[in-house]
Structure formats: structure tokens, C-alpha cells
Amino acid sequence: VDVRISGADALRLVEVAKKFGMTG
């Protein structure tokens, strides 16, 4: 996992996670 992820990518991952019901 690349810990140097950009803010935009992080937000996008959150949206994807929500689709799978994996909200953090």
C-alpha cells in the first residue's frame, strides 16, 4: 500500500469503500 496517496485519491477510495459498505 502506498502511504503517499494523494488527498484526491484518498477521497476516491472512500467513495469506493462506501459502495461496498466498508465506511471507515
N, C-alpha and C positions, 0 to 999 in steps of 0.2 A: 504493500500500500504506500503510495506516495504521500508523505505527510506535508509536502509543499504544495498541496492542492490550492487552487485559487478560490477566492470567495464565490465567484460566479459558478464554478464547478461544484462547490460545496452545496450551494443552494439548489442546483440542478439535481444533485444526488438526493437531497432531502425530498424533492418532489417525487423522484422515482421511488424512494423508500415509502412515501405515503401511499403510493399506488398499491404497494404490497402490504400495507398496514403495518409497516415497521417504523413508525414515528419514533424519534429519539427524544 
